Structures are given as structure tokens and as C-alpha cells.
Amino acid sequence: MPASSRITRRGVLAGAAAGAITTSIIALGGWRIGQRPILSPDPVGAAGANTGRAPLAIPPLDEGTVASDGVREFTLAAQAGTSAFLPGKQTQTWGYNGPFGGPTLRAAEGERVRVTVRNDLDEVTTTHWHGMKLPALADGGPHQPIEPGASWVAEWTVEQPASTLWYHPHNHGTTEAHVYRGLAGLFLIDDAEPPQDSPLPRDYGVDDVPLILSDRSFAADGSFAEQHRSAAGMLGDTILVNGTVAPQFTATRATTRLRVLNGSTARSYRLQLAGTDPANSKLELVGTDSGLLPEPVIIDGITLTPGERAEVIVTLAPGETAMLRSATHSLGLLGTTERASGTRDSFDILELTRESGDGGDPAEAGGDRPQLAEWVAAGGFLAAPFPSDAEPDKRRTVTLQDSKINHRRMNMSRIDEVVSVGDRERWFITNEHFLPHNLHIHNARFRVHSIGGREPAAELRGWKDTVYAPPSRTVIVDVEFGSSTDPHLPYMFHCHLLQHEDQGMMAQFVVVKPGEAAGPLDTPAIRDGGSHDSH
């Protein structure tokens, strides 16, 4: 593989011999090579003979089918397979509708959706819709287990605007392993009535490109080395983007929208753009976890911890090449803990190259779309302006310790918090541990008010569902929840460094009607005698 795709212990990028580069096969399974959406799930491709880089795999787009009752239906199958990441090696992997990864699902605000998930694996799994506001019964957390050979149907009405969400397993105690083996995919939400004159790139796989970042370590036989763990979790020495090692993407238009997901189980990334033209080495942030920004923000880079997303615009001149990289960064940890958490590593992620010339067809070059800066200057908004709501009356304190939240490990039969539907709440999140932790809240989105008493960086001012909590500092977020209620079925909030979640850094809340009593919990996982406590 190319030198830039492998990470040594010192964070210096070391690689394989050039002869191996040209014969390496990238793992695709359910993810296709190509800059245009191709829905067939089964091709593979080789690294480029001249550059040593492989064409970026694009997850197939699945917009479902509309049933006779008007519901948009999707079908997923969690299955085992084999993928080829390394030259001459086959890796046992898991995926949705293919050996690795999963299709990109797409629906719109206000639509009713129904997803059938079949478990073709030989162990229990679940499928959670990360970032989605929806009934607890459809959340796909540890209380909705899918036994081997069984199917689970989740149905809900999409109640949030345009955003880049994702789906992945969430079974208590084995989430990290299931995600590491490859079970993950994006779920894109469109506005109910997207503005026709919006300047945002929106041609999937052409100028609207998904990037699912993950890292893996491999054993000598090519299998995933799941035993390679740090205190943060499984840190890999090989970077995958949509399942591609050392990827390259050829842009056909001046601006490209990158929808970036940190799909790693433990590693954080500091994304920066290194281009031949310094003027084009900035990122234009247009969206965060749970939605678009009202207007773009120019940033030097953005840090994503596990589970976080960002939508950025990259502009390239004809013939220009740029590299999306992850730079060394700090998570506010002690020096040895920073190194053990991978923040001292730096590496290339994706090479972007703009085709030379104007492409002939103005529409193909994006010439029919207004420029983003001009559109905003003329009064356009990418999303509704942020609300100027008063400070929430309700307060909630969340402290993070070693494998605990509020000094208690996860217990599936315990209700930890009760939320009244319609309430906005201010959460005070404090990491009392020396390790890196973040917090993801199900069925919710929030805005960051402050971190350690200071206004958040520009990259953190949009709608979020996951936020990093530096040690010994309090992160204050203002939370709004979904509209569904159920006193007997809980949602989760937890650290999204998945080893920590599996070890017990997770808690449960229910959403009830005003004045309604909570509990007792009544879920299949509890009735069937599933594991209640973390070990």
C-alpha cells in the first residue's frame, strides 16, 4: 500500500514496496468504485498503477421504494463475507447488503420510513439510527436485539431537517467488535422542500461525496487484529475511507461537498486540506452532526471524535490536486495518554484531483449553480437561522468516570433519567477521567453553549448529537428531544468511544408526557433474560 496509508507507533507514515502498491485490492463488497452512484454491490478495484492510490469507493445509494401505504421502505441484511484490503490477503468482514460497510439510505423530512433488518450473522446484533429523532421502539439500541436468522422492522416519521446521519450496531457489550468488523452506513435526510436554487453540491457520488473514515490493524494472515487495543479502544495502523486504502477522487466540478463521518471506534481525526493553491487550502464548513449551518464558515480544520460528522466544501481549480489529511492534535490529555490515543499520528486520508479543462458542458461543470458566497451574500440561507431561545429552565448533570456515567455502570433494567416531552434542557457534561471521552445522546440534537467556560470554536456551533468532553472541563449543551414518548422503553446516552460504551459508560432515559410516571422498563432484552449489567 502507499506510504501514506500506514501509521507507525511514532506517527510516521511507513509503507509497502512499490511493487505491492500496484497489485493491492481494495475491499468493497457493498461499496462501489466510481464517482457516479452505481447500485450493484459486488465490484472490486485495484490501486492505480501510476499513483499507487485506488479510486475512492462510493457506497451505493438506496432511496428505497414507496409502498402502497405511502411508506418509504428499505431492506438491510447484516451478513458476513470476505474483503481484500491488502495485496494477496483476504479479510473476514461484516457488512449490510454486502461484505463490508452498507448502502447510503436516503429519505426526506416528513416522510414515513420502514426499515427491515435481517440478521444473517451467527450472533445477536442490533441496528441503531445514529442522530435520528424517532420512537424508542425503533431506535435500534440494545433493547431491540435481532437474533440470528430473525428480522426486525423499524418504522417512524422523519422529524428533522437535512442532515448526515448514520446507522450501526448497538448491542450492549459487543458494539465495538461489530462496528470494527464493518457494519456501518450513512442515512441522509433531505429537507421536505429543499430550495431549488441552493448552491450546495447535491449530485450523489459526483460532487456530493460520502467519506466514512475508519482505521484497522491486520494480522499476518490479513484478518482484522481485534486484540490490538489501547486504553481508548482499538486503534488501527491502516486508514480506510469507504473501505478503500489510500483513496483518490477525481472531481469533475469546481466545488465538491464532502460528508465526513468518523466511523472509527476510538480514533479521532483533525481534518485539514493541503493544496497546491494556498487560497484553496481552507475548508468551508456547511454542516455538523445534526444539520446544515445557516451560512458557511471558513475553517483551517475540524476535529472529529468517534461518531461525529461534518459537511465541508472543497474548491479546486482545473488540474489542481489537494490532500485531505489528519494532522497531529490535542484532546487536552496528558502527553502519554495523547500518544496512546493516537492524536500524535498524522497521515493522508484522501487525494482530490480536479479534471483539467472546463469539461465542455457548463451543467456538468456545475456552472448552472450559483456560487455559495454570492448566494449567501444575497441573503440566502442553507438552513433556518439558529433559534434565539431563552436559556432552558431544566438542568441535568452528567459526569464521566472510568466506564461509568454519574458513578454508575450501565444497567439495562434501570431508568437513569426522565425527560418530559417538549422540554429543552441544559446539560452540564464533565469528564472526571484522564482518558478521552465524548457523549452521544439518542433521539436528540443540541447546540454547544460553552466548553470550560469559553465559547465553542466555530466548528462546534452547529447542531450536534455527539460532543467531545475534555478532562476536567465542563461542556454545556442545550438539548432538544424528539416528539415521541414511551415510559417503558428507554433511549441511551453514552461515550461513543465504543470500548468505553461496551465497558459500561452508558445510561438510559425515557421520554414521558407531562405528569406521566416512568417505568417499569419492558423490553425484549429484559424479558428474555439478556445481560443487564456491564462487567
C-alpha positions, 0 to 999 in steps of 0.5 A, a space after each residue: 500500500 502507499 506510504 501514506 496509508 500506514 501509521 507507525 507507533 511514532 506517527 510516521 507514515 511507513 509503507 509497502 514496496 512499490 511493487 505491492 502498491 500496484 497489485 493491492 485490492 481494495 475491499 468493497 463488497 457493498 461499496 462501489 468504485 466510481 464517482 457516479 452512484 452505481 447500485 450493484 454491490 459486488 465490484 472490486 478495484 485495484 490501486 492505480 498503477 501510476 499513483 499507487 492510490 485506488 479510486 475512492 469507493 462510493 457506497 451505493 445509494 438506496 432511496 428505497 421504494 414507496 409502498 402502497 401505504 405511502 411508506 418509504 421502505 428499505 431492506 438491510 441484511 447484516 451478513 458476513 463475507 470476505 474483503 481484500 484490503 491488502 495485496 494477496 490477503 483476504 479479510 473476514 468482514 461484516 457488512 449490510 447488503 454486502 461484505 463490508 460497510 452498507 448502502 447510503 439510505 436516503 429519505 426526506 423530512 416528513 416522510 414515513 420510513 420502514 426499515 427491515 433488518 435481517 440478521 444473517 450473522 451467527 450472533 445477536 446484533 442490533 441496528 441503531 439510527 445514529 442522530 435520528 429523532 424517532 420512537 424508542 421502539 425503533 431506535 435500534 439500541 440494545 433493547 431491540 436485539 435481532 437474533 440470528 436468522 430473525 428480522 426486525 422492522 423499524 418504522 417512524 416519521 422523519 422529524 428533522 431537517 437535512 442532515 448526515 446521519 448514520 446507522 450501526 450496531 448497538 448491542 450492549 457489550 459487543 458494539 465495538 467488535 461489530 462496528 470494527 468488523 464493518 457494519 456501518 452506513 450513512 442515512 441522509 435526510 433531505 429537507 421536505 422542500 429543499 430550495 431549488 436554487 441552493 448552491 450546495 453540491 447535491 449530485 450523489 457520488 459526483 460532487 456530493 461525496 460520502 467519506 466514512 473514515 475508519 482505521 484497522 490493524 491486520 494480522 499476518 494472515 490479513 484478518 482484522 487484529 481485534 486484540 490490538 487495543 489501547 486504553 481508548 479502544 482499538 486503534 488501527 495502523 491502516 486508514 480506510 475511507 469507504 473501505 478503500 486504502 489510500 483513496 483518490 477522487 477525481 472531481 469533475 466540478 469546481 466545488 465538491 461537498 464532502 460528508 465526513 463521518 468518523 466511523 472509527 471506534 476510538 480514533 479521532 481525526 483533525 481534518 485539514 486540506 493541503 493544496 497546491 493553491 494556498 487560497 484553496 487550502 481552507 475548508 468551508 464548513 456547511 454542516 455538523 452532526 445534526 444539520 446544515 449551518 445557516 451560512 458557511 464558515 471558513 475553517 483551517 480544520 475540524 476535529 472529529 471524535 468517534 461518531 461525529 460528522 461534518 459537511 465541508 466544501 472543497 474548491 479546486 481549480 482545473 488540474 489542481 490536486 489537494 490532500 485531505 489529511 489528519 494532522 497531529 492534535 490535542 484532546 487536552 490529555 496528558 502527553 502519554 495518554 495523547 500518544 496512546 490515543 493516537 492524536 500524535 499520528 498524522 497521515 493522508 486520508 484522501 487525494 482530490 484531483 480536479 479534471 483539467 479543462 472546463 469539461 465542455 458542458 457548463 451543467 456538468 461543470 456545475 456552472 448552472 449553480 450559483 456560487 455559495 458566497 454570492 448566494 449567501 451574500 444575497 441573503 440566502 440561507 442553507 438552513 433556518 437561522 439558529 433559534 434565539 431561545 431563552 436559556 432552558 429552565 431544566 438542568 441535568 448533570 452528567 459526569 464521566 468516570 472510568 466506564 461509568 456515567 454519574 458513578 454508575 455502570 450501565 444497567 439495562 433494567 434501570 431508568 437513569 433519567 426522565 425527560 418530559 416531552 417538549 422540554 429543552 434542557 441544559 446539560 452540564 457534561 464533565 469528564 472526571 477521567 484522564 482518558 478521552 471521552 465524548 457523549 452521544 445522546 439518542 433521539 436528540 440534537 443540541 447546540 454547544 453553549 460553552 466548553 470550560 467556560 469559553 465559547 465553542 470554536 466555530 466548528 462546534 456551533 452547529 447542531 450536534 448529537 455527539 460532543 467531545 468532553 475534555 478532562 476536567 472541563 465542563 461542556 454545556 449543551 442545550 438539548 432538544 428531544 424528539 416528539 415521541 414518548 414511551 415510559 417503558 422503553 428507554 433511549 441511551 446516552 453514552 461515550 461513543 468511544 465504543 470500548 468505553 460504551 461496551 465497558 459500561 459508560 452508558 445510561 438510559 432515559 425515557 421520554 414521558 408526557 407531562 405528569 406521566 410516571 416512568 417505568 417499569 422498563 419492558 423490553 425484549 432484552 429484559 424479558 428474555 433474560 439478556 445481560 443487564 449489567 456491564 462487567 
